[in-house]
Amino acid sequence: MPLDNDDDLGPAIAPDLEYGLSPAEICAAKALNKMQREIDLLTEVLADCREFVDNYVDVEDGDYGEPKPNKAMRLLQQIDEALGEYQ
């Protein structure tokens, strides 16, 4: 998903409505569209990271021999929280 097309207003603004918008509204619509494309790309990357990290999830011995999540499991939980907040 290329992020270099800053002239695209995106799905939020129909092309025929562009002429009815002020320059500030057009600029804002373009900025919002660019941010949405970046969020979509980052979400895809996080989902790929989640799939990779899932293979390393395990528990390790914690204090007093009680199991605790390893680093991969903690990272996976953070990824799930981030993806859950966006979706």
HTML snippet that shows the backbone in 3Dmol.js (N, CA, C, O; Angstrom):
<script src="https://3Dmol.org/build/3Dmol-min.js"></script>
<div id="view" style="width:600px;height:400px;position:relative"></div>
<script>
const pdb = `
ATOM      1  N   MET A   1       0.839  -1.166   0.000  1.00  0.00           N
ATOM      2  CA  MET A   1       0.000   0.000   0.000  1.00  0.00           C
ATOM      3  C   MET A   1       0.893   1.241   0.000  1.00  0.00           C
ATOM      4  O   MET A   1       1.461   1.580   1.039  1.00  0.00           O
ATOM      5  N   PRO A   2       1.032   1.923  -1.133  1.00  0.00           N
ATOM      6  CA  PRO A   2       1.913   3.088  -1.187  1.00  0.00           C
ATOM      7  C   PRO A   2       1.357   4.254  -0.390  1.00  0.00           C
ATOM      8  O   PRO A   2       0.144   4.457  -0.320  1.00  0.00           O
ATOM      9  N   LEU A   3       2.252   5.008   0.202  1.00  0.00           N
ATOM     10  CA  LEU A   3       1.840   6.158   1.003  1.00  0.00           C
ATOM     11  C   LEU A   3       2.223   7.484   0.342  1.00  0.00           C
ATOM     12  O   LEU A   3       2.206   8.526   0.996  1.00  0.00           O
ATOM     13  N   ASP A   4       2.561   7.455  -0.929  1.00  0.00           N
ATOM     14  CA  ASP A   4       3.078   8.655  -1.568  1.00  0.00           C
ATOM     15  C   ASP A   4       2.046   9.461  -2.342  1.00  0.00           C
ATOM     16  O   ASP A   4       2.397  10.485  -2.927  1.00  0.00           O
ATOM     17  N   ASN A   5       0.796   9.041  -2.369  1.00  0.00           N
ATOM     18  CA  ASN A   5      -0.225   9.753  -3.120  1.00  0.00           C
ATOM     19  C   ASN A   5      -0.976  10.705  -2.200  1.00  0.00           C
ATOM     20  O   ASN A   5      -2.079  10.395  -1.748  1.00  0.00           O
ATOM     21  N   ASP A   6      -0.385  11.861  -1.921  1.00  0.00           N
ATOM     22  CA  ASP A   6      -1.007  12.818  -1.016  1.00  0.00           C
ATOM     23  C   ASP A   6      -2.146  13.592  -1.662  1.00  0.00           C
ATOM     24  O   ASP A   6      -2.869  14.310  -0.971  1.00  0.00           O
ATOM     25  N   ASP A   7      -2.322  13.461  -2.980  1.00  0.00           N
ATOM     26  CA  ASP A   7      -3.398  14.173  -3.650  1.00  0.00           C
ATOM     27  C   ASP A   7      -4.725  13.431  -3.567  1.00  0.00           C
ATOM     28  O   ASP A   7      -5.765  13.985  -3.923  1.00  0.00           O
ATOM     29  N   ASP A   8      -4.704  12.199  -3.108  1.00  0.00           N
ATOM     30  CA  ASP A   8      -5.912  11.397  -3.000  1.00  0.00           C
ATOM     31  C   ASP A   8      -6.689  11.812  -1.757  1.00  0.00           C
ATOM     32  O   ASP A   8      -6.139  11.836  -0.656  1.00  0.00           O
ATOM     33  N   LEU A   9      -7.947  12.135  -1.928  1.00  0.00           N
ATOM     34  CA  LEU A   9      -8.776  12.523  -0.791  1.00  0.00           C
ATOM     35  C   LEU A   9      -9.310  11.314  -0.052  1.00  0.00           C
ATOM     36  O   LEU A   9      -9.803  11.436   1.069  1.00  0.00           O
ATOM     37  N   GLY A  10      -9.217  10.153  -0.668  1.00  0.00           N
ATOM     38  CA  GLY A  10      -9.648   8.935   0.001  1.00  0.00           C
ATOM     39  C   GLY A  10     -11.135   8.732  -0.065  1.00  0.00           C
ATOM     40  O   GLY A  10     -11.866   9.536  -0.644  1.00  0.00           O
ATOM     41  N   PRO A  11     -11.582   7.633   0.543  1.00  0.00           N
ATOM     42  CA  PRO A  11     -13.000   7.286   0.452  1.00  0.00           C
ATOM     43  C   PRO A  11     -13.918   8.230   1.216  1.00  0.00           C
ATOM     44  O   PRO A  11     -15.127   8.229   0.981  1.00  0.00           O
ATOM     45  N   ALA A  12     -13.370   9.039   2.129  1.00  0.00           N
ATOM     46  CA  ALA A  12     -14.207   9.927   2.924  1.00  0.00           C
ATOM     47  C   ALA A  12     -14.789  11.070   2.095  1.00  0.00           C
ATOM     48  O   ALA A  12     -15.852  11.601   2.419  1.00  0.00           O
ATOM     49  N   ILE A  13     -14.097  11.442   1.035  1.00  0.00           N
ATOM     50  CA  ILE A  13     -14.547  12.575   0.212  1.00  0.00           C
ATOM     51  C   ILE A  13     -14.661  12.101  -1.237  1.00  0.00           C
ATOM     52  O   ILE A  13     -13.674  11.652  -1.821  1.00  0.00           O
ATOM     53  N   ALA A  14     -15.835  12.198  -1.808  1.00  0.00           N
ATOM     54  CA  ALA A  14     -16.025  11.833  -3.209  1.00  0.00           C
ATOM     55  C   ALA A  14     -15.312  12.856  -4.087  1.00  0.00           C
ATOM     56  O   ALA A  14     -15.318  14.045  -3.769  1.00  0.00           O
ATOM     57  N   PRO A  15     -14.693  12.414  -5.193  1.00  0.00           N
ATOM     58  CA  PRO A  15     -13.939  13.335  -6.050  1.00  0.00           C
ATOM     59  C   PRO A  15     -14.758  14.514  -6.553  1.00  0.00           C
ATOM     60  O   PRO A  15     -14.221  15.616  -6.670  1.00  0.00           O
ATOM     61  N   ASP A  16     -16.042  14.321  -6.854  1.00  0.00           N
ATOM     62  CA  ASP A  16     -16.843  15.423  -7.373  1.00  0.00           C
ATOM     63  C   ASP A  16     -17.184  16.464  -6.304  1.00  0.00           C
ATOM     64  O   ASP A  16     -17.645  17.558  -6.630  1.00  0.00           O
ATOM     65  N   LEU A  17     -16.960  16.130  -5.028  1.00  0.00           N
ATOM     66  CA  LEU A  17     -17.237  17.083  -3.957  1.00  0.00           C
ATOM     67  C   LEU A  17     -16.025  17.956  -3.627  1.00  0.00           C
ATOM     68  O   LEU A  17     -16.136  18.936  -2.891  1.00  0.00           O
ATOM     69  N   GLU A  18     -14.870  17.589  -4.180  1.00  0.00           N
ATOM     70  CA  GLU A  18     -13.648  18.327  -3.857  1.00  0.00           C
ATOM     71  C   GLU A  18     -13.800  19.813  -4.158  1.00  0.00           C
ATOM     72  O   GLU A  18     -13.283  20.647  -3.414  1.00  0.00           O
ATOM     73  N   TYR A  19     -14.487  20.151  -5.216  1.00  0.00           N
ATOM     74  CA  TYR A  19     -14.592  21.553  -5.606  1.00  0.00           C
ATOM     75  C   TYR A  19     -15.507  22.352  -4.699  1.00  0.00           C
ATOM     76  O   TYR A  19     -15.470  23.582  -4.718  1.00  0.00           O
ATOM     77  N   GLY A  20     -16.334  21.676  -3.898  1.00  0.00           N
ATOM     78  CA  GLY A  20     -17.193  22.378  -2.968  1.00  0.00           C
ATOM     79  C   GLY A  20     -16.537  22.599  -1.611  1.00  0.00           C
ATOM     80  O   GLY A  20     -17.144  23.197  -0.723  1.00  0.00           O
ATOM     81  N   LEU A  21     -15.311  22.127  -1.442  1.00  0.00           N
ATOM     82  CA  LEU A  21     -14.612  22.256  -0.165  1.00  0.00           C
ATOM     83  C   LEU A  21     -13.647  23.430  -0.186  1.00  0.00           C
ATOM     84  O   LEU A  21     -13.118  23.811  -1.230  1.00  0.00           O
ATOM     85  N   SER A  22     -13.438  23.980   0.973  1.00  0.00           N
ATOM     86  CA  SER A  22     -12.449  25.047   1.091  1.00  0.00           C
ATOM     87  C   SER A  22     -11.053  24.434   1.003  1.00  0.00           C
ATOM     88  O   SER A  22     -10.900  23.227   1.190  1.00  0.00           O
ATOM     89  N   PRO A  23     -10.043  25.238   0.724  1.00  0.00           N
ATOM     90  CA  PRO A  23      -8.678  24.708   0.691  1.00  0.00           C
ATOM     91  C   PRO A  23      -8.276  24.039   2.012  1.00  0.00           C
ATOM     92  O   PRO A  23      -7.565  23.034   2.007  1.00  0.00           O
ATOM     93  N   ALA A  24      -8.725  24.588   3.123  1.00  0.00           N
ATOM     94  CA  ALA A  24      -8.397  23.995   4.425  1.00  0.00           C
ATOM     95  C   ALA A  24      -9.064  22.632   4.585  1.00  0.00           C
ATOM     96  O   ALA A  24      -8.463  21.701   5.120  1.00  0.00           O
ATOM     97  N   GLU A  25     -10.326  22.515   4.112  1.00  0.00           N
ATOM     98  CA  GLU A  25     -11.029  21.237   4.196  1.00  0.00           C
ATOM     99  C   GLU A  25     -10.386  20.184   3.297  1.00  0.00           C
ATOM    100  O   GLU A  25     -10.294  19.015   3.671  1.00  0.00           O
ATOM    101  N   ILE A  26      -9.944  20.596   2.119  1.00  0.00           N
ATOM    102  CA  ILE A  26      -9.256  19.678   1.209  1.00  0.00           C
ATOM    103  C   ILE A  26      -7.953  19.206   1.842  1.00  0.00           C
ATOM    104  O   ILE A  26      -7.637  18.017   1.812  1.00  0.00           O
ATOM    105  N   CYS A  27      -7.204  20.136   2.411  1.00  0.00           N
ATOM    106  CA  CYS A  27      -5.944  19.795   3.069  1.00  0.00           C
ATOM    107  C   CYS A  27      -6.189  18.826   4.235  1.00  0.00           C
ATOM    108  O   CYS A  27      -5.451  17.855   4.404  1.00  0.00           O
ATOM    109  N   ALA A  28      -7.202  19.090   5.016  1.00  0.00           N
ATOM    110  CA  ALA A  28      -7.523  18.224   6.157  1.00  0.00           C
ATOM    111  C   ALA A  28      -7.938  16.837   5.683  1.00  0.00           C
ATOM    112  O   ALA A  28      -7.537  15.832   6.271  1.00  0.00           O
ATOM    113  N   ALA A  29      -8.737  16.778   4.627  1.00  0.00           N
ATOM    114  CA  ALA A  29      -9.173  15.486   4.091  1.00  0.00           C
ATOM    115  C   ALA A  29      -7.985  14.690   3.580  1.00  0.00           C
ATOM    116  O   ALA A  29      -7.918  13.479   3.791  1.00  0.00           O
ATOM    117  N   LYS A  30      -7.049  15.346   2.914  1.00  0.00           N
ATOM    118  CA  LYS A  30      -5.846  14.665   2.424  1.00  0.00           C
ATOM    119  C   LYS A  30      -4.996  14.162   3.586  1.00  0.00           C
ATOM    120  O   LYS A  30      -4.470  13.050   3.542  1.00  0.00           O
ATOM    121  N   ALA A  31      -4.865  14.980   4.618  1.00  0.00           N
ATOM    122  CA  ALA A  31      -4.066  14.578   5.782  1.00  0.00           C
ATOM    123  C   ALA A  31      -4.711  13.390   6.493  1.00  0.00           C
ATOM    124  O   ALA A  31      -4.021  12.452   6.892  1.00  0.00           O
ATOM    125  N   LEU A  32      -6.030  13.433   6.648  1.00  0.00           N
ATOM    126  CA  LEU A  32      -6.738  12.316   7.278  1.00  0.00           C
ATOM    127  C   LEU A  32      -6.598  11.038   6.467  1.00  0.00           C
ATOM    128  O   LEU A  32      -6.414   9.960   7.033  1.00  0.00           O
ATOM    129  N   ASN A  33      -6.684  11.147   5.156  1.00  0.00           N
ATOM    130  CA  ASN A  33      -6.544   9.975   4.300  1.00  0.00           C
ATOM    131  C   ASN A  33      -5.136   9.396   4.412  1.00  0.00           C
ATOM    132  O   ASN A  33      -4.968   8.179   4.478  1.00  0.00           O
ATOM    133  N   LYS A  34      -4.139  10.254   4.433  1.00  0.00           N
ATOM    134  CA  LYS A  34      -2.759   9.782   4.560  1.00  0.00           C
ATOM    135  C   LYS A  34      -2.559   9.075   5.907  1.00  0.00           C
ATOM    136  O   LYS A  34      -1.927   8.021   5.967  1.00  0.00           O
ATOM    137  N   MET A  35      -3.091   9.651   6.974  1.00  0.00           N
ATOM    138  CA  MET A  35      -2.971   9.019   8.288  1.00  0.00           C
ATOM    139  C   MET A  35      -3.681   7.670   8.308  1.00  0.00           C
ATOM    140  O   MET A  35      -3.177   6.716   8.901  1.00  0.00           O
ATOM    141  N   GLN A  36      -4.849   7.579   7.665  1.00  0.00           N
ATOM    142  CA  GLN A  36      -5.580   6.312   7.633  1.00  0.00           C
ATOM    143  C   GLN A  36      -4.780   5.249   6.898  1.00  0.00           C
ATOM    144  O   GLN A  36      -4.727   4.101   7.337  1.00  0.00           O
ATOM    145  N   ARG A  37      -4.153   5.619   5.781  1.00  0.00           N
ATOM    146  CA  ARG A  37      -3.330   4.654   5.038  1.00  0.00           C
ATOM    147  C   ARG A  37      -2.153   4.196   5.887  1.00  0.00           C
ATOM    148  O   ARG A  37      -1.796   3.018   5.861  1.00  0.00           O
ATOM    149  N   GLU A  38      -1.546   5.107   6.638  1.00  0.00           N
ATOM    150  CA  GLU A  38      -0.425   4.746   7.504  1.00  0.00           C
ATOM    151  C   GLU A  38      -0.882   3.824   8.636  1.00  0.00           C
ATOM    152  O   GLU A  38      -0.189   2.863   8.969  1.00  0.00           O
ATOM    153  N   ILE A  39      -2.031   4.110   9.221  1.00  0.00           N
ATOM    154  CA  ILE A  39      -2.588   3.254  10.275  1.00  0.00           C
ATOM    155  C   ILE A  39      -2.872   1.859   9.719  1.00  0.00           C
ATOM    156  O   ILE A  39      -2.566   0.857  10.365  1.00  0.00           O
ATOM    157  N   ASP A  40      -3.453   1.795   8.529  1.00  0.00           N
ATOM    158  CA  ASP A  40      -3.751   0.502   7.911  1.00  0.00           C
ATOM    159  C   ASP A  40      -2.471  -0.295   7.677  1.00  0.00           C
ATOM    160  O   ASP A  40      -2.436  -1.501   7.920  1.00  0.00           O
ATOM    161  N   LEU A  41      -1.426   0.373   7.210  1.00  0.00           N
ATOM    162  CA  LEU A  41      -0.146  -0.303   6.973  1.00  0.00           C
ATOM    163  C   LEU A  41       0.452  -0.800   8.293  1.00  0.00           C
ATOM    164  O   LEU A  41       0.910  -1.941   8.370  1.00  0.00           O
ATOM    165  N   LEU A  42       0.452   0.030   9.314  1.00  0.00           N
ATOM    166  CA  LEU A  42       0.990  -0.379  10.610  1.00  0.00           C
ATOM    167  C   LEU A  42       0.188  -1.527  11.220  1.00  0.00           C
ATOM    168  O   LEU A  42       0.755  -2.404  11.871  1.00  0.00           O
ATOM    169  N   THR A  43      -1.111  -1.522  11.011  1.00  0.00           N
ATOM    170  CA  THR A  43      -1.954  -2.606  11.507  1.00  0.00           C
ATOM    171  C   THR A  43      -1.585  -3.920  10.823  1.00  0.00           C
ATOM    172  O   THR A  43      -1.516  -4.964  11.472  1.00  0.00           O
ATOM    173  N   GLU A  44      -1.350  -3.868   9.513  1.00  0.00           N
ATOM    174  CA  GLU A  44      -0.922  -5.060   8.791  1.00  0.00           C
ATOM    175  C   GLU A  44       0.417  -5.569   9.311  1.00  0.00           C
ATOM    176  O   GLU A  44       0.602  -6.773   9.488  1.00  0.00           O
ATOM    177  N   VAL A  45       1.348  -4.653   9.554  1.00  0.00           N
ATOM    178  CA  VAL A  45       2.668  -5.039  10.054  1.00  0.00           C
ATOM    179  C   VAL A  45       2.549  -5.654  11.451  1.00  0.00           C
ATOM    180  O   VAL A  45       3.194  -6.660  11.745  1.00  0.00           O
ATOM    181  N   LEU A  46       1.727  -5.051  12.306  1.00  0.00           N
ATOM    182  CA  LEU A  46       1.523  -5.622  13.643  1.00  0.00           C
ATOM    183  C   LEU A  46       0.915  -7.015  13.579  1.00  0.00           C
ATOM    184  O   LEU A  46       1.292  -7.895  14.353  1.00  0.00           O
ATOM    185  N   ALA A  47      -0.010  -7.215  12.674  1.00  0.00           N
ATOM    186  CA  ALA A  47      -0.624  -8.541  12.528  1.00  0.00           C
ATOM    187  C   ALA A  47       0.427  -9.564  12.084  1.00  0.00           C
ATOM    188  O   ALA A  47       0.423 -10.701  12.555  1.00  0.00           O
ATOM    189  N   ASP A  48       1.322  -9.161  11.181  1.00  0.00           N
ATOM    190  CA  ASP A  48       2.417 -10.049  10.769  1.00  0.00           C
ATOM    191  C   ASP A  48       3.357 -10.340  11.933  1.00  0.00           C
ATOM    192  O   ASP A  48       3.793 -11.476  12.116  1.00  0.00           O
ATOM    193  N   CYS A  49       3.666  -9.316  12.716  1.00  0.00           N
ATOM    194  CA  CYS A  49       4.526  -9.499  13.892  1.00  0.00           C
ATOM    195  C   CYS A  49       3.868 -10.442  14.890  1.00  0.00           C
ATOM    196  O   CYS A  49       4.533 -11.286  15.493  1.00  0.00           O
ATOM    197  N   ARG A  50       2.570 -10.294  15.059  1.00  0.00           N
ATOM    198  CA  ARG A  50       1.844 -11.149  15.991  1.00  0.00           C
ATOM    199  C   ARG A  50       1.965 -12.605  15.579  1.00  0.00           C
ATOM    200  O   ARG A  50       2.207 -13.481  16.410  1.00  0.00           O
ATOM    201  N   GLU A  51       1.795 -12.853  14.293  1.00  0.00           N
ATOM    202  CA  GLU A  51       1.888 -14.222  13.781  1.00  0.00           C
ATOM    203  C   GLU A  51       3.283 -14.809  14.034  1.00  0.00           C
ATOM    204  O   GLU A  51       3.407 -15.979  14.399  1.00  0.00           O
ATOM    205  N   PHE A  52       4.324 -14.005  13.843  1.00  0.00           N
ATOM    206  CA  PHE A  52       5.691 -14.465  14.061  1.00  0.00           C
ATOM    207  C   PHE A  52       5.967 -14.716  15.544  1.00  0.00           C
ATOM    208  O   PHE A  52       6.496 -15.765  15.911  1.00  0.00           O
ATOM    209  N   VAL A  53       5.612 -13.764  16.383  1.00  0.00           N
ATOM    210  CA  VAL A  53       5.898 -13.849  17.814  1.00  0.00           C
ATOM    211  C   VAL A  53       5.130 -14.990  18.465  1.00  0.00           C
ATOM    212  O   VAL A  53       5.592 -15.569  19.448  1.00  0.00           O
ATOM    213  N   ASP A  54       3.965 -15.316  17.926  1.00  0.00           N
ATOM    214  CA  ASP A  54       3.133 -16.375  18.501  1.00  0.00           C
ATOM    215  C   ASP A  54       3.889 -17.707  18.602  1.00  0.00           C
ATOM    216  O   ASP A  54       3.599 -18.519  19.480  1.00  0.00           O
ATOM    217  N   ASN A  55       4.845 -17.927  17.712  1.00  0.00           N
ATOM    218  CA  ASN A  55       5.625 -19.165  17.737  1.00  0.00           C
ATOM    219  C   ASN A  55       6.581 -19.249  18.931  1.00  0.00           C
ATOM    220  O   ASN A  55       7.097 -20.327  19.227  1.00  0.00           O
ATOM    221  N   TYR A  56       6.819 -18.148  19.608  1.00  0.00           N
ATOM    222  CA  TYR A  56       7.783 -18.102  20.707  1.00  0.00           C
ATOM    223  C   TYR A  56       7.126 -17.933  22.078  1.00  0.00           C
ATOM    224  O   TYR A  56       7.817 -17.813  23.090  1.00  0.00           O
ATOM    225  N   VAL A  57       5.812 -17.924  22.107  1.00  0.00           N
ATOM    226  CA  VAL A  57       5.080 -17.733  23.363  1.00  0.00           C
ATOM    227  C   VAL A  57       5.261 -18.963  24.254  1.00  0.00           C
ATOM    228  O   VAL A  57       5.110 -20.102  23.813  1.00  0.00           O
ATOM    229  N   ASP A  58       5.584 -18.703  25.502  1.00  0.00           N
ATOM    230  CA  ASP A  58       5.788 -19.770  26.476  1.00  0.00           C
ATOM    231  C   ASP A  58       5.725 -19.131  27.863  1.00  0.00           C
ATOM    232  O   ASP A  58       5.545 -17.920  27.994  1.00  0.00           O
ATOM    233  N   VAL A  59       5.872 -19.948  28.874  1.00  0.00           N
ATOM    234  CA  VAL A  59       5.978 -19.435  30.234  1.00  0.00           C
ATOM    235  C   VAL A  59       7.360 -19.766  30.759  1.00  0.00           C
ATOM    236  O   VAL A  59       8.034 -20.666  30.258  1.00  0.00           O
ATOM    237  N   GLU A  60       7.765 -19.034  31.761  1.00  0.00           N
ATOM    238  CA  GLU A  60       9.048 -19.290  32.410  1.00  0.00           C
ATOM    239  C   GLU A  60       8.825 -19.289  33.909  1.00  0.00           C
ATOM    240  O   GLU A  60       7.784 -18.847  34.396  1.00  0.00           O
ATOM    241  N   ASP A  61       9.796 -19.779  34.622  1.00  0.00           N
ATOM    242  CA  ASP A  61       9.669 -19.811  36.080  1.00  0.00           C
ATOM    243  C   ASP A  61       9.757 -18.398  36.631  1.00  0.00           C
ATOM    244  O   ASP A  61      10.686 -17.645  36.341  1.00  0.00           O
ATOM    245  N   GLY A  62       8.767 -18.072  37.428  1.00  0.00           N
ATOM    246  CA  GLY A  62       8.758 -16.776  38.076  1.00  0.00           C
ATOM    247  C   GLY A  62       9.185 -16.913  39.523  1.00  0.00           C
ATOM    248  O   GLY A  62       9.821 -17.896  39.903  1.00  0.00           O
ATOM    249  N   ASP A  63       8.836 -15.932  40.321  1.00  0.00           N
ATOM    250  CA  ASP A  63       9.144 -15.966  41.751  1.00  0.00           C
ATOM    251  C   ASP A  63       8.480 -17.171  42.399  1.00  0.00           C
ATOM    252  O   ASP A  63       7.326 -17.486  42.109  1.00  0.00           O
ATOM    253  N   TYR A  64       9.186 -17.815  43.241  1.00  0.00           N
ATOM    254  CA  TYR A  64       8.674 -18.957  44.007  1.00  0.00           C
ATOM    255  C   TYR A  64       8.215 -20.109  43.095  1.00  0.00           C
ATOM    256  O   TYR A  64       7.339 -20.886  43.474  1.00  0.00           O
ATOM    257  N   GLY A  65       8.794 -20.215  41.921  1.00  0.00           N
ATOM    258  CA  GLY A  65       8.492 -21.317  41.017  1.00  0.00           C
ATOM    259  C   GLY A  65       7.177 -21.214  40.280  1.00  0.00           C
ATOM    260  O   GLY A  65       6.803 -22.135  39.555  1.00  0.00           O
ATOM    261  N   GLU A  66       6.467 -20.112  40.450  1.00  0.00           N
ATOM    262  CA  GLU A  66       5.192 -19.930  39.747  1.00  0.00           C
ATOM    263  C   GLU A  66       5.469 -19.520  38.297  1.00  0.00           C
ATOM    264  O   GLU A  66       6.368 -18.719  38.045  1.00  0.00           O
ATOM    265  N   PRO A  67       4.713 -20.057  37.354  1.00  0.00           N
ATOM    266  CA  PRO A  67       4.940 -19.687  35.953  1.00  0.00           C
ATOM    267  C   PRO A  67       4.547 -18.233  35.699  1.00  0.00           C
ATOM    268  O   PRO A  67       3.609 -17.705  36.297  1.00  0.00           O
ATOM    269  N   LYS A  68       5.287 -17.614  34.803  1.00  0.00           N
ATOM    270  CA  LYS A  68       4.973 -16.247  34.370  1.00  0.00           C
ATOM    271  C   LYS A  68       5.202 -16.165  32.866  1.00  0.00           C
ATOM    272  O   LYS A  68       5.955 -16.970  32.317  1.00  0.00           O
ATOM    273  N   PRO A  69       4.574 -15.219  32.195  1.00  0.00           N
ATOM    274  CA  PRO A  69       4.723 -15.104  30.737  1.00  0.00           C
ATOM    275  C   PRO A  69       6.164 -14.746  30.358  1.00  0.00           C
ATOM    276  O   PRO A  69       6.819 -13.953  31.033  1.00  0.00           O
ATOM    277  N   ASN A  70       6.639 -15.344  29.270  1.00  0.00           N
ATOM    278  CA  ASN A  70       7.953 -14.942  28.774  1.00  0.00           C
ATOM    279  C   ASN A  70       7.819 -13.646  27.975  1.00  0.00           C
ATOM    280  O   ASN A  70       6.718 -13.119  27.816  1.00  0.00           O
ATOM    281  N   LYS A  71       8.938 -13.141  27.477  1.00  0.00           N
ATOM    282  CA  LYS A  71       8.915 -11.860  26.766  1.00  0.00           C
ATOM    283  C   LYS A  71       8.016 -11.909  25.536  1.00  0.00           C
ATOM    284  O   LYS A  71       7.312 -10.944  25.239  1.00  0.00           O
ATOM    285  N   ALA A  72       8.041 -13.028  24.825  1.00  0.00           N
ATOM    286  CA  ALA A  72       7.197 -13.150  23.629  1.00  0.00           C
ATOM    287  C   ALA A  72       5.720 -13.071  23.994  1.00  0.00           C
ATOM    288  O   ALA A  72       4.938 -12.436  23.286  1.00  0.00           O
ATOM    289  N   MET A  73       5.338 -13.706  25.080  1.00  0.00           N
ATOM    290  CA  MET A  73       3.937 -13.671  25.500  1.00  0.00           C
ATOM    291  C   MET A  73       3.534 -12.257  25.919  1.00  0.00           C
ATOM    292  O   MET A  73       2.428 -11.811  25.613  1.00  0.00           O
ATOM    293  N   ARG A  74       4.416 -11.562  26.608  1.00  0.00           N
ATOM    294  CA  ARG A  74       4.101 -10.181  27.009  1.00  0.00           C
ATOM    295  C   ARG A  74       3.981  -9.280  25.780  1.00  0.00           C
ATOM    296  O   ARG A  74       3.096  -8.427  25.712  1.00  0.00           O
ATOM    297  N   LEU A  75       4.873  -9.475  24.818  1.00  0.00           N
ATOM    298  CA  LEU A  75       4.802  -8.691  23.582  1.00  0.00           C
ATOM    299  C   LEU A  75       3.520  -9.006  22.818  1.00  0.00           C
ATOM    300  O   LEU A  75       2.870  -8.104  22.290  1.00  0.00           O
ATOM    301  N   LEU A  76       3.161 -10.268  22.760  1.00  0.00           N
ATOM    302  CA  LEU A  76       1.933 -10.676  22.084  1.00  0.00           C
ATOM    303  C   LEU A  76       0.708 -10.028  22.733  1.00  0.00           C
ATOM    304  O   LEU A  76      -0.217  -9.607  22.039  1.00  0.00           O
ATOM    305  N   GLN A  77       0.706  -9.952  24.057  1.00  0.00           N
ATOM    306  CA  GLN A  77      -0.402  -9.303  24.756  1.00  0.00           C
ATOM    307  C   GLN A  77      -0.483  -7.821  24.391  1.00  0.00           C
ATOM    308  O   GLN A  77      -1.576  -7.282  24.216  1.00  0.00           O
ATOM    309  N   GLN A  78       0.675  -7.162  24.277  1.00  0.00           N
ATOM    310  CA  GLN A  78       0.685  -5.746  23.894  1.00  0.00           C
ATOM    311  C   GLN A  78       0.186  -5.560  22.463  1.00  0.00           C
ATOM    312  O   GLN A  78      -0.555  -4.621  22.175  1.00  0.00           O
ATOM    313  N   ILE A  79       0.595  -6.457  21.572  1.00  0.00           N
ATOM    314  CA  ILE A  79       0.139  -6.385  20.188  1.00  0.00           C
ATOM    315  C   ILE A  79      -1.372  -6.579  20.126  1.00  0.00           C
ATOM    316  O   ILE A  79      -2.070  -5.844  19.428  1.00  0.00           O
ATOM    317  N   ASP A  80      -1.873  -7.566  20.855  1.00  0.00           N
ATOM    318  CA  ASP A  80      -3.313  -7.821  20.874  1.00  0.00           C
ATOM    319  C   ASP A  80      -4.083  -6.609  21.395  1.00  0.00           C
ATOM    320  O   ASP A  80      -5.135  -6.262  20.860  1.00  0.00           O
ATOM    321  N   GLU A  81      -3.559  -5.967  22.436  1.00  0.00           N
ATOM    322  CA  GLU A  81      -4.210  -4.762  22.951  1.00  0.00           C
ATOM    323  C   GLU A  81      -4.228  -3.656  21.908  1.00  0.00           C
ATOM    324  O   GLU A  81      -5.247  -2.995  21.712  1.00  0.00           O
ATOM    325  N   ALA A  82      -3.095  -3.457  21.240  1.00  0.00           N
ATOM    326  CA  ALA A  82      -3.011  -2.400  20.218  1.00  0.00           C
ATOM    327  C   ALA A  82      -3.955  -2.681  19.059  1.00  0.00           C
ATOM    328  O   ALA A  82      -4.656  -1.784  18.592  1.00  0.00           O
ATOM    329  N   LEU A  83      -3.973  -3.921  18.598  1.00  0.00           N
ATOM    330  CA  LEU A  83      -4.861  -4.273  17.489  1.00  0.00           C
ATOM    331  C   LEU A  83      -6.319  -4.202  17.922  1.00  0.00           C
ATOM    332  O   LEU A  83      -7.174  -3.790  17.139  1.00  0.00           O
ATOM    333  N   GLY A  84      -6.612  -4.596  19.153  1.00  0.00           N
ATOM    334  CA  GLY A  84      -7.981  -4.542  19.653  1.00  0.00           C
ATOM    335  C   GLY A  84      -8.512  -3.132  19.766  1.00  0.00           C
ATOM    336  O   GLY A  84      -9.697  -2.891  19.536  1.00  0.00           O
ATOM    337  N   GLU A  85      -7.641  -2.191  20.121  1.00  0.00           N
ATOM    338  CA  GLU A  85      -8.067  -0.794  20.237  1.00  0.00           C
ATOM    339  C   GLU A  85      -8.369  -0.198  18.872  1.00  0.00           C
ATOM    340  O   GLU A  85      -9.224   0.679  18.751  1.00  0.00           O
ATOM    341  N   TYR A  86      -7.674  -0.666  17.848  1.00  0.00           N
ATOM    342  CA  TYR A  86      -7.891  -0.083  16.521  1.00  0.00           C
ATOM    343  C   TYR A  86      -9.088  -0.717  15.810  1.00  0.00           C
ATOM    344  O   TYR A  86      -9.807  -0.040  15.075  1.00  0.00           O
ATOM    345  N   GLN A  87      -9.298  -2.004  16.027  1.00  0.00           N
ATOM    346  CA  GLN A  87     -10.350  -2.699  15.275  1.00  0.00           C
ATOM    347  C   GLN A  87     -11.706  -2.497  15.871  1.00  0.00           C
ATOM    348  O   GLN A  87     -12.693  -3.019  15.351  1.00  0.00           O
TER     349      GLN A  87
END
`;
const viewer = $3Dmol.createViewer("view");
viewer.addModel(pdb, "pdb");
viewer.setStyle({}, {cartoon: {color: "spectrum"}});
viewer.zoomTo();
viewer.render();
</script>
